[in-house]
Amino acid sequence: MHGPASPGWLLVALCAATGSYCLLRMRSSVEQQRVAAGGEAVMGFGMAAMAVPAAVFAPPAWAWPAYAVVFGGAALRALASARTSPHHLHHLVGTAAMVYMAVAMSVSSASSPAGHHHGATGVPLVTGALLAYFTGYVLLAGVRLAPAGPASVSSASSASSPSPVPAGPSVASGGTGWGDRPELARACRVSMGISMVAMLLTL
């Protein structure tokens, strides 16, 4: 992608770290979580590869069509999964956005074969719609990740004080591993949403 090198490398690190955690989530005992984590791992590592600053490494001409084919296949898989689980609709939008960016970069690369193009030119309407979607997703998902306020915490603790219930058995029994924690999965999706916004802004 095009842009300053330092923010580009930060984006690469964020996407790679997110993809790595998604690989860890693939060890979950829940099949639906494994499938979702696999798709998100592909997204994370694909975004990391696409975010490498062009000033450091200019990918060959065939790389962008290859990205489009890979994420096109992922989009078809997400479309099939969305019929049974609405959650996969977000994966579908994400993979479609990756195909769109890969096609835009491919067109830009073809128009400047010497590799000295200044940036990809996407369709403003499509870019704007994707930016609006991912910005809204990040804001809504970020609100859900925010911890409860002091008032709600104190009220909840006072309500439960007459009959204290030990909070540790479910956690102490080891039922939830790092790969099955929903808040970490949501944090990964927020990270990828932020990265997607940053990448779309370069078009």
Secondary structure, 3 states (H helix, E strand, C coil): CCCCHHHHHHHHHHHHHHHHHHHHHCCCCCHHHHHHHHHHHHHHHHHHHHCCCCCCCCCCCCHHHHHHHHHHHHHHHHHHHHCCCCCHHHHHHHHHHHHHHHHHHHHHHHHCCCCCCCCCCCCHHHHHHHHHHHHHHHHHHHHHHCCCCHHHHHHHHHHHCCCCCCCCHHHHCCCCCHHHCHHHHHHHHHHHHHHHHHHHCCC
